[in-house]
Amino acid sequence: MPQVEYSTSMNIAPEKIWEFVKDMNNWAPFLTGYQKHVIENETDSVWTLKGDVGILSRRVELRAHVTEWNGPERVAFTLTGLNEAVDGGGTLTISKSTAVSPQLTPPKINFFRRLLNAIFRFLFRRMHGSGPKRLQASGDTLSQLTFVLRMDAGGPSGPLVNAMLAPALLPAAEDLANKIAAHLEKIYS
């Protein structure tokens, strides 16, 4: 099951970040490929995204179910495909830190995986433009916003889709986190 994790820091108190992210209507349009979302109740919603993975372009409807709502620090959710055989989930975590966290050294990956990741990152930026302009995080009041996202395609083409999905998830997670951060930095800085 392809899984990615991305963190970004900002000079905004965690409580202010939580006030923004606790209402999905605030940040839903920041998702790559966002078409629409419908909130069914406190824990369930249906998201419609148009996804481009390699040469495949699909319109995907996902049921998002919140499994943990522990504000102002953490939200966990599951995703179930309504029109595609896909399942997944993830977490959004907001934490306070006193200094910029050093970037973790990513696990070593082979040459072909690095090449594939670079190609997907290039194609993602080519299709969706460069990421949002961000302020440099520094100072005493730093918060860290971390997204973990995992998706698993099923069906006969599942292994092929998963192979293409893995490198495509990271740029999408980076893009969402940085769009939220840039928006909040514009408001509070």
PLY file of the C-alpha trace (Angstrom):
ply
format ascii 1.0
element vertex 189
property float x
property float y
property float z
element edge 188
property int vertex1
property int vertex2
end_header
0.00 0.00 0.00
1.64 3.27 -1.09
2.03 5.68 1.84
3.59 9.13 2.08
4.30 11.56 4.89
4.98 15.26 4.54
5.57 17.93 7.21
5.86 21.68 6.98
6.58 24.31 9.64
5.05 27.74 10.07
5.14 30.67 12.49
1.52 30.26 13.51
0.12 28.93 16.78
-1.35 25.40 16.53
-4.73 26.67 17.76
-5.02 29.04 14.78
-4.10 26.25 12.38
-6.72 24.02 14.00
-9.40 26.71 13.68
-8.79 26.64 9.94
-8.39 22.91 9.28
-11.20 21.69 11.53
-13.68 22.94 8.90
-12.98 21.04 5.69
-14.84 23.68 3.68
-11.85 25.97 4.32
-9.20 23.78 2.73
-11.03 21.27 0.49
-10.54 23.38 -2.66
-6.76 23.22 -2.05
-6.71 19.48 -2.87
-5.12 18.65 -6.18
-7.85 17.65 -8.62
-10.63 18.91 -6.35
-14.05 18.93 -8.02
-16.48 19.02 -5.07
-17.29 17.59 -1.65
-20.53 16.90 0.19
-20.64 16.75 3.98
-23.10 14.06 5.05
-22.69 14.31 8.83
-20.05 15.04 11.50
-17.82 12.13 10.48
-18.70 11.31 6.86
-18.31 13.15 3.59
-18.00 12.32 -0.11
-15.18 13.85 -2.13
-14.97 14.04 -5.91
-11.46 14.40 -7.32
-10.10 14.27 -10.83
-6.84 12.40 -10.67
-4.07 12.18 -13.19
-1.69 9.32 -12.48
0.77 8.96 -15.31
-1.25 8.56 -18.48
-4.41 7.64 -16.55
-6.99 10.33 -15.89
-9.93 9.37 -13.69
-12.74 11.01 -11.78
-12.79 9.38 -8.37
-15.45 9.58 -5.68
-14.20 8.79 -2.18
-16.09 8.40 1.07
-14.05 9.97 3.85
-14.85 8.76 7.35
-13.27 10.48 10.36
-12.14 7.79 12.81
-10.45 10.12 15.31
-11.22 13.78 15.97
-8.76 14.85 18.63
-8.48 18.60 18.16
-6.42 20.65 18.20
-3.78 18.02 17.54
-4.90 15.14 15.35
-7.48 13.90 12.88
-7.46 10.37 11.47
-9.61 9.23 8.57
-10.32 6.37 6.20
-11.04 6.63 2.48
-13.19 4.24 0.48
-13.66 4.44 -3.26
-17.28 4.66 -4.37
-16.70 4.36 -8.12
-13.20 2.84 -8.09
-11.65 -0.07 -6.19
-9.49 2.03 -3.88
-9.10 2.21 -0.12
-6.85 4.24 2.11
-6.67 6.69 4.93
-4.37 8.97 6.78
-3.81 11.47 9.53
-3.36 15.19 9.91
-1.29 16.18 12.94
-0.60 19.67 14.28
2.19 20.02 16.82
4.03 22.88 18.47
7.79 23.07 18.30
10.33 25.58 19.57
12.73 25.32 16.68
12.65 24.27 13.06
12.81 20.49 13.02
15.65 19.10 10.98
14.54 17.36 7.84
14.50 13.62 8.27
16.79 11.70 5.96
14.54 9.78 3.63
15.14 6.06 3.34
17.54 5.07 0.60
15.76 4.19 -2.58
17.15 2.73 -5.75
18.01 4.73 -8.84
14.90 3.76 -10.81
12.53 4.73 -7.98
14.31 8.11 -7.61
14.01 8.62 -11.37
10.32 7.71 -11.32
9.73 10.08 -8.37
11.52 12.90 -10.21
9.45 12.31 -13.34
6.18 12.36 -11.39
7.21 15.49 -9.47
8.09 17.20 -12.78
4.78 16.14 -14.39
2.83 17.18 -11.30
4.38 20.66 -11.31
3.92 20.90 -15.07
0.19 20.08 -14.79
-0.55 22.00 -11.57
1.97 24.84 -11.61
4.63 25.66 -9.08
3.72 25.41 -5.43
2.50 28.38 -3.38
4.96 31.02 -2.18
5.82 30.41 1.46
7.38 32.46 4.23
10.51 31.11 5.90
9.56 29.48 9.21
11.67 30.80 12.08
11.25 32.18 15.55
9.87 30.91 18.81
6.28 30.05 17.88
6.54 27.30 15.34
3.94 24.75 14.48
4.35 21.66 12.40
1.61 20.40 10.13
2.07 16.75 9.12
0.05 14.76 6.61
0.22 10.99 6.30
-1.68 9.57 3.36
-1.98 5.98 2.16
-3.93 4.64 -0.79
-4.32 1.11 -2.13
-5.88 0.41 -5.51
-7.67 -2.90 -5.89
-8.96 -4.88 -8.81
-7.02 -6.48 -11.64
-5.06 -3.31 -12.42
-4.37 -2.56 -8.73
-0.65 -3.43 -8.73
-0.03 -1.26 -11.80
-2.03 1.66 -10.40
-0.25 1.35 -7.02
3.13 1.48 -8.77
2.14 4.77 -10.40
0.25 6.05 -7.36
3.16 5.86 -4.92
5.29 8.61 -6.50
2.20 10.71 -7.32
0.97 10.91 -3.70
3.95 12.81 -2.29
3.69 15.89 -4.55
-0.05 16.00 -3.86
0.51 15.85 -0.07
3.23 18.52 -0.30
0.98 20.72 -2.40
-1.95 20.48 0.03
0.18 21.15 3.13
1.97 24.09 1.51
-1.26 25.63 0.18
-2.79 25.50 3.66
0.39 26.95 5.18
0.67 29.71 2.56
-2.96 30.67 3.07
-2.56 30.84 6.86
0.72 32.78 6.57
-1.05 35.31 4.36
-3.80 35.73 6.96
-1.67 35.83 10.12
1.64 37.32 8.99
0 1
1 2
2 3
3 4
4 5
5 6
6 7
7 8
8 9
9 10
10 11
11 12
12 13
13 14
14 15
15 16
16 17
17 18
18 19
19 20
20 21
21 22
22 23
23 24
24 25
25 26
26 27
27 28
28 29
29 30
30 31
31 32
32 33
33 34
34 35
35 36
36 37
37 38
38 39
39 40
40 41
41 42
42 43
43 44
44 45
45 46
46 47
47 48
48 49
49 50
50 51
51 52
52 53
53 54
54 55
55 56
56 57
57 58
58 59
59 60
60 61
61 62
62 63
63 64
64 65
65 66
66 67
67 68
68 69
69 70
70 71
71 72
72 73
73 74
74 75
75 76
76 77
77 78
78 79
79 80
80 81
81 82
82 83
83 84
84 85
85 86
86 87
87 88
88 89
89 90
90 91
91 92
92 93
93 94
94 95
95 96
96 97
97 98
98 99
99 100
100 101
101 102
102 103
103 104
104 105
105 106
106 107
107 108
108 109
109 110
110 111
111 112
112 113
113 114
114 115
115 116
116 117
117 118
118 119
119 120
120 121
121 122
122 123
123 124
124 125
125 126
126 127
127 128
128 129
129 130
130 131
131 132
132 133
133 134
134 135
135 136
136 137
137 138
138 139
139 140
140 141
141 142
142 143
143 144
144 145
145 146
146 147
147 148
148 149
149 150
150 151
151 152
152 153
153 154
154 155
155 156
156 157
157 158
158 159
159 160
160 161
161 162
162 163
163 164
164 165
165 166
166 167
167 168
168 169
169 170
170 171
171 172
172 173
173 174
174 175
175 176
176 177
177 178
178 179
179 180
180 181
181 182
182 183
183 184
184 185
185 186
186 187
187 188
